[in-house]
Amino acid sequence: MSMTRRTWLGLVAAAAGIAALPVTASAQDAVYLGYQLPLTGNTAQYGQDFKTAAEIALKDFNASGKLSVPVEIIFEDSRSDAKEGIAIARKFVDDDRIVAVLGDFTSTVSMAAAQVYKKAGMAQLSQTASHPDYAKISEWQFRNITTQAQEGVFNADWMNDKGYKKIAVIAEQTDWGQSVVKDFAEKVEANGGEVVFTEFFNRGLPDFRSLITKIERAEPDAIYTGFFYEDGAQFMKQMQQLGVDIPVHSTSAAYNQKLVELAGPAAEGLFLTATFLPNSDAENVKIFVEEWKAARDGAEPGQFPAQAYDAVNIMLEAVAAAGPDATRESVRDALAATKDFPGVTGVTSFDENGEALKQLTKATVKDGTFVPVE
């Protein structure tokens, strides 16, 4: 086993009869962050997007000279598996070089790993864990995404304001999907509306037609969905194939240009919430989109890569605030102090519970493009 610089310094101190002190970032050649994310498996496309976004943010930060030493990110593949996520968390907390971590992708894996980070005292910032209970785990958990408690209320009000009183709700069978249904349904009923149909499905379901037929029999005014772009594209295509003309709304998880590419004309008229639109006139959005296109052969970034890009930049700013002598505690405190961060997903601040305070945008698919709803 090779000897690390930290171990060597500790042995030197011990040999000199000096109490070995914790080695801070200034005694190293770089400040290290960990990033656990799915790089293989059935959600690998999201992890690969996060990695690209992180590499863009990291390159620009290190070129800025904001810190006297470079920052490096160690990526580990969780495969969106909770057990693997826990194993990575243990690996990261045992690595004394790492001062904070990013990830994971799903709420399930993020929350499982959070128990390790909570016990060790290491800040964890997830770009996409939206389960309401994630940030409640401890003072060490943060997120750069709105929760379903926020989105559910927002979407319920939006749909009820459009006159939809009887609504069918479907969502994937995950912790996240459960929160999609719960938070939305509670607000609909509080508004005097009615959820006339509810069903969960397994992610990657190839055939939604029997589910669509059940929804049609319930005679809803509209459908609210909790799915990601792959399932969303399949659902919209099969709605069109069956000739079912019921308005469909969804969460920000569905927002990805690939949904439109996969669904084609069937995606037209889908309504959803978003925090990022690549056709924004904001200068920082233009820069990010240009860098993303250069890295991804001209493809446009979706909302999740944008969430990751902002999450990494928020973390890097916290590291810069903590300085080259950054510790796990000082980075956590700097994260908690984040206020009005000007990201591509809007201005972000953290409340006292590590929740991201962000604004939601109403969007729809029109002529093959996501556009704001006027």
C-alpha positions as CSV (number, residue, x, y, z in Angstrom):
1,M,0.0,0.0,0.0
2,S,1.5,3.4,-1.0
3,M,2.0,6.0,1.7
4,T,0.0,9.2,1.3
5,R,1.4,12.6,1.9
6,R,-0.8,13.0,5.0
7,T,0.4,9.7,6.5
8,W,4.1,10.7,5.8
9,L,3.6,14.1,7.6
10,G,2.0,12.3,10.5
11,L,4.9,9.9,10.9
12,V,7.4,12.7,10.6
13,A,5.7,14.6,13.4
14,A,5.5,11.5,15.5
15,A,9.2,10.8,15.0
16,A,10.1,14.3,16.0
17,G,8.0,13.9,19.2
18,I,5.4,16.4,18.0
19,A,1.7,15.7,18.3
20,A,0.4,15.0,14.8
21,L,-2.1,17.7,13.8
22,P,-4.8,17.4,11.2
23,V,-3.3,18.2,7.8
24,T,-5.3,21.1,6.2
25,A,-5.7,21.8,2.5
26,S,-2.7,24.2,2.5
27,A,-0.4,21.3,3.2
28,Q,-1.6,19.6,0.0
29,D,-1.3,20.2,-3.7
30,A,-5.0,20.6,-4.1
31,V,-8.4,20.7,-2.4
32,Y,-10.5,17.6,-3.0
33,L,-14.2,17.1,-3.4
34,G,-16.0,13.8,-3.9
35,Y,-18.9,13.3,-6.4
36,Q,-21.0,10.1,-6.2
37,L,-23.2,9.7,-9.2
38,P,-24.5,6.9,-11.6
39,L,-22.0,6.4,-14.4
40,T,-23.2,3.0,-15.4
41,G,-26.6,1.3,-15.1
42,N,-30.1,2.4,-16.2
43,T,-29.6,6.0,-15.0
44,A,-26.1,6.4,-16.3
45,Q,-27.2,9.1,-18.8
46,Y,-27.9,11.4,-15.9
47,G,-24.6,10.7,-14.1
48,Q,-22.7,11.3,-17.4
49,D,-24.4,14.6,-17.8
50,F,-23.5,15.6,-14.2
51,K,-19.9,14.6,-14.8
52,T,-19.7,16.8,-17.9
53,A,-21.3,19.7,-16.1
54,A,-18.9,19.3,-13.2
55,E,-15.9,19.2,-15.5
56,I,-17.0,22.4,-17.2
57,A,-17.5,24.2,-13.8
58,L,-14.3,22.9,-12.4
59,K,-12.2,23.9,-15.4
60,D,-13.5,27.5,-15.3
61,F,-13.1,27.7,-11.5
62,N,-9.5,26.5,-11.5
63,A,-8.7,29.0,-14.4
64,S,-10.2,31.8,-12.4
65,G,-7.4,31.8,-9.7
66,K,-9.9,32.3,-6.9
67,L,-8.0,29.7,-4.8
68,S,-4.2,29.5,-4.5
69,V,-4.4,25.7,-5.1
70,P,-6.5,23.8,-7.6
71,V,-9.6,21.9,-6.7
72,E,-9.9,18.3,-7.9
73,I,-13.1,16.2,-8.0
74,I,-13.0,12.4,-7.4
75,F,-15.9,10.7,-9.2
76,E,-17.3,7.4,-8.0
77,D,-20.0,5.3,-9.8
78,S,-23.0,4.6,-7.5
79,R,-25.1,2.9,-10.3
80,S,-28.1,4.5,-8.6
81,D,-27.8,1.7,-6.0
82,A,-28.3,2.6,-2.3
83,K,-25.8,0.0,-1.1
84,E,-23.2,1.2,-3.5
85,G,-24.0,4.8,-2.5
86,I,-23.3,3.9,1.2
87,A,-20.1,2.2,0.3
88,I,-18.9,5.3,-1.7
89,A,-19.9,7.5,1.2
90,R,-17.8,5.5,3.6
91,K,-14.9,5.6,1.1
92,F,-15.2,9.4,0.8
93,V,-15.3,10.1,4.6
94,D,-12.3,7.8,5.2
95,D,-10.3,9.9,2.7
96,D,-9.0,12.8,4.8
97,R,-8.3,14.8,1.7
98,I,-11.9,15.2,0.8
99,V,-13.6,18.2,2.4
100,A,-17.1,17.9,1.0
101,V,-19.2,15.8,-1.5
102,L,-21.7,16.2,-4.3
103,G,-24.5,13.8,-5.2
104,D,-26.2,11.4,-5.5
105,F,-28.8,11.4,-8.3
106,T,-31.9,9.8,-6.8
107,S,-33.4,10.7,-3.4
108,T,-33.2,7.1,-2.3
109,V,-29.4,6.8,-2.8
110,S,-28.8,10.4,-1.6
111,M,-30.7,9.7,1.6
112,A,-28.9,6.4,2.2
113,A,-25.5,8.0,1.8
114,A,-26.6,11.0,3.9
115,Q,-26.6,8.8,7.0
116,V,-22.8,8.3,6.6
117,Y,-22.1,11.9,5.9
118,K,-24.2,13.0,8.9
119,K,-22.3,10.7,11.2
120,A,-18.9,11.8,9.8
121,G,-19.7,15.5,9.7
122,M,-19.2,16.1,5.9
123,A,-21.3,18.4,3.8
124,Q,-23.3,16.7,1.1
125,L,-24.9,18.8,-1.7
126,S,-27.2,16.9,-4.1
127,Q,-28.1,18.5,-7.4
128,T,-31.4,16.5,-7.7
129,A,-32.5,14.8,-4.5
130,S,-36.0,16.3,-4.1
131,H,-37.6,14.1,-1.5
132,P,-38.9,16.4,1.3
133,D,-37.1,14.5,4.0
134,Y,-33.6,14.6,2.4
135,A,-32.5,18.0,3.8
136,K,-34.1,17.2,7.2
137,I,-31.6,14.5,7.8
138,S,-29.0,16.8,9.4
139,E,-27.2,20.1,9.1
140,W,-24.8,18.6,6.7
141,Q,-27.3,18.0,3.8
142,F,-28.0,20.6,1.1
143,R,-29.7,20.5,-2.2
144,N,-29.9,22.6,-5.4
145,I,-33.3,21.7,-6.5
146,T,-36.9,22.4,-5.5
147,T,-38.7,19.8,-3.6
148,Q,-41.9,18.1,-4.5
149,A,-43.4,19.9,-1.5
150,Q,-42.7,23.1,-3.5
151,E,-43.5,21.8,-7.0
152,G,-46.6,19.8,-5.9
153,V,-48.2,22.9,-4.4
154,F,-47.2,25.1,-7.4
155,N,-48.5,22.6,-10.0
156,A,-51.7,22.0,-8.1
157,D,-52.5,25.7,-8.0
158,W,-51.6,26.1,-11.6
159,M,-53.8,23.2,-12.8
160,N,-56.7,24.2,-10.5
161,D,-56.5,27.8,-11.7
162,K,-56.9,26.5,-15.3
163,G,-60.2,25.0,-14.2
164,Y,-59.0,21.3,-13.8
165,K,-61.0,19.9,-10.8
166,K,-60.8,16.2,-11.5
167,I,-57.2,15.1,-11.9
168,A,-55.5,11.7,-12.5
169,V,-52.0,11.3,-11.0
170,I,-49.3,8.7,-12.0
171,A,-45.7,8.5,-10.9
172,E,-42.8,6.1,-10.9
173,Q,-42.6,3.6,-8.0
174,T,-39.8,5.3,-6.0
175,D,-39.5,7.4,-2.9
176,W,-39.5,10.4,-5.2
177,G,-42.6,9.3,-7.0
178,Q,-44.4,8.8,-3.7
179,S,-43.7,12.4,-2.8
180,V,-44.8,13.6,-6.2
181,V,-48.3,12.1,-5.6
182,K,-48.6,13.0,-1.9
183,D,-47.7,16.7,-2.1
184,F,-49.7,17.3,-5.2
185,A,-52.8,15.4,-4.1
186,E,-52.9,17.1,-0.7
187,K,-52.9,20.6,-2.3
188,V,-55.5,19.6,-5.0
189,E,-57.9,18.4,-2.3
190,A,-57.2,21.5,-0.2
191,N,-58.1,23.6,-3.2
192,G,-61.4,21.8,-3.5
193,G,-60.4,19.5,-6.4
194,E,-60.3,15.8,-6.6
195,V,-57.7,13.2,-7.5
196,V,-59.9,10.6,-9.3
197,F,-57.1,8.1,-10.2
198,T,-53.7,7.3,-8.8
199,E,-51.2,4.6,-9.9
200,F,-47.5,4.0,-9.7
201,F,-45.3,2.3,-12.4
202,N,-41.8,0.9,-12.6
203,R,-39.2,3.2,-14.2
204,G,-38.5,2.0,-17.8
205,L,-42.0,0.7,-18.4
206,P,-42.2,0.0,-22.1
207,D,-46.0,0.0,-22.5
208,F,-48.2,2.5,-20.8
209,R,-51.3,1.7,-22.8
210,S,-53.2,-0.3,-20.2
211,L,-52.5,2.5,-17.7
212,I,-53.7,5.2,-20.2
213,T,-56.9,3.2,-20.7
214,K,-57.5,3.1,-16.9
215,I,-56.9,6.9,-16.8
216,E,-59.4,7.5,-19.6
217,R,-62.1,5.5,-17.8
218,A,-61.7,7.8,-14.8
219,E,-62.6,10.7,-17.0
220,P,-60.2,13.3,-15.5
221,D,-60.0,16.9,-16.6
222,A,-56.2,16.5,-16.8
223,I,-53.3,14.2,-15.9
224,Y,-50.4,15.0,-13.5
225,T,-47.3,12.9,-14.0
226,G,-44.1,12.1,-12.1
227,F,-41.7,10.7,-14.6
228,F,-38.3,11.4,-16.2
229,Y,-37.9,12.1,-19.9
230,E,-37.6,8.5,-21.1
231,D,-40.8,7.4,-19.6
232,G,-42.4,10.8,-20.4
233,A,-41.6,10.3,-24.1
234,Q,-43.1,6.8,-24.1
235,F,-46.2,8.0,-22.3
236,M,-46.8,10.9,-24.6
237,K,-46.3,8.8,-27.7
238,Q,-48.8,6.1,-26.5
239,M,-51.3,8.8,-25.5
240,Q,-51.2,10.0,-29.1
241,Q,-51.4,6.4,-30.5
242,L,-54.5,5.7,-28.5
243,G,-56.1,9.1,-29.5
244,V,-56.5,10.1,-25.9
245,D,-56.7,13.9,-25.8
246,I,-56.4,14.8,-22.1
247,P,-54.0,17.7,-21.0
248,V,-50.8,16.5,-19.4
249,H,-48.8,18.3,-16.8
250,S,-45.5,17.1,-15.2
251,T,-42.8,18.0,-12.8
252,S,-39.4,19.5,-13.7
253,A,-37.9,16.0,-13.8
254,A,-39.4,15.6,-17.2
255,Y,-37.8,18.7,-18.6
256,N,-35.2,17.5,-21.2
257,Q,-35.0,18.2,-24.9
258,K,-34.5,14.5,-25.3
259,L,-38.1,14.0,-24.4
260,V,-39.1,16.1,-27.4
261,E,-36.6,14.2,-29.6
262,L,-38.0,10.8,-28.5
263,A,-41.7,11.7,-28.5
264,G,-41.7,13.9,-31.6
265,P,-45.0,15.7,-32.2
266,A,-46.6,13.8,-29.4
267,A,-44.8,16.0,-26.9
268,E,-46.6,19.1,-28.1
269,G,-48.6,20.7,-25.4
270,L,-47.0,19.0,-22.5
271,F,-46.9,21.5,-19.5
272,L,-44.3,21.4,-16.7
273,T,-42.3,23.4,-14.3
274,A,-38.7,24.3,-14.8
275,T,-35.8,26.3,-13.3
276,F,-33.7,26.4,-16.5
277,L,-34.4,27.2,-20.1
278,P,-31.4,27.0,-22.5
279,N,-32.9,29.8,-24.8
280,S,-32.7,32.3,-21.9
281,D,-31.1,35.7,-22.7
282,A,-29.1,35.6,-19.4
283,E,-25.4,35.9,-20.1
284,N,-24.3,33.1,-17.7
285,V,-26.9,30.7,-19.4
286,K,-25.5,31.6,-22.8
287,I,-21.9,30.8,-21.7
288,F,-22.9,27.5,-20.1
289,V,-24.9,26.4,-23.1
290,E,-22.0,27.2,-25.4
291,E,-19.5,25.3,-23.2
292,W,-22.0,22.4,-23.0
293,K,-22.5,22.3,-26.8
294,A,-18.7,22.3,-27.3
295,A,-18.4,19.3,-24.9
296,R,-21.4,17.4,-26.2
297,D,-21.3,17.7,-30.0
298,G,-23.8,20.5,-30.3
299,A,-26.5,19.1,-28.0
300,E,-28.3,21.5,-25.7
301,P,-28.2,20.9,-21.9
302,G,-31.3,20.0,-20.0
303,Q,-32.4,21.1,-16.6
304,F,-30.5,18.4,-14.6
305,P,-27.1,19.2,-16.1
306,A,-27.8,22.8,-15.3
307,Q,-28.7,21.8,-11.7
308,A,-25.4,19.9,-11.5
309,Y,-23.5,22.9,-13.0
310,D,-24.9,25.2,-10.4
311,A,-24.4,22.7,-7.5
312,V,-20.7,22.3,-8.4
313,N,-20.2,26.1,-8.7
314,I,-22.0,26.7,-5.4
315,M,-19.7,24.1,-3.8
316,L,-16.6,25.6,-5.4
317,E,-17.6,29.1,-4.1
318,A,-17.9,27.6,-0.7
319,V,-14.4,26.1,-1.0
320,A,-13.1,29.4,-2.1
321,A,-14.7,31.1,0.9
322,A,-13.2,28.5,3.2
323,G,-9.8,29.1,1.6
324,P,-6.8,26.8,0.9
325,D,-7.0,25.7,4.6
326,A,-10.5,24.4,4.0
327,T,-11.9,21.9,6.5
328,R,-15.0,19.9,6.4
329,E,-16.6,22.2,8.9
330,S,-15.5,25.4,7.3
331,V,-16.8,24.3,3.9
332,R,-20.2,23.3,5.4
333,D,-20.4,26.7,7.1
334,A,-19.6,28.5,3.8
335,L,-22.3,26.4,2.0
336,A,-24.9,27.3,4.7
337,A,-24.0,31.0,4.1
338,T,-24.8,30.8,0.4
339,K,-27.1,33.7,-0.5
340,D,-28.2,35.0,-3.9
341,F,-25.9,32.8,-5.9
342,P,-26.4,33.8,-9.5
343,G,-26.7,30.4,-11.2
344,V,-28.0,29.3,-14.6
345,T,-31.0,27.8,-12.8
346,G,-31.8,31.2,-11.2
347,V,-30.7,32.9,-8.0
348,T,-30.2,30.4,-5.2
349,S,-30.0,30.8,-1.4
350,F,-30.1,28.2,1.3
351,D,-32.5,28.5,4.2
352,E,-31.6,27.3,7.7
353,N,-32.4,23.7,6.7
354,G,-30.2,23.5,3.6
355,E,-33.2,23.9,1.3
356,A,-32.7,25.8,-2.0
357,L,-34.9,28.8,-2.3
358,K,-35.5,29.0,-6.1
359,Q,-38.2,30.3,-8.4
360,L,-40.2,28.0,-10.7
361,T,-41.1,28.8,-14.3
362,K,-44.2,27.5,-16.1
363,A,-43.1,25.9,-19.4
364,T,-44.7,24.0,-22.3
365,V,-43.6,22.3,-25.5
366,K,-44.3,24.4,-28.6
367,D,-43.0,23.6,-32.1
368,G,-40.6,21.1,-30.6
369,T,-39.1,23.5,-28.1
370,F,-39.6,24.2,-24.4
371,V,-40.8,27.7,-24.0
372,P,-42.1,29.8,-21.1
373,V,-45.9,30.0,-20.6
374,E,-47.0,33.6,-20.9
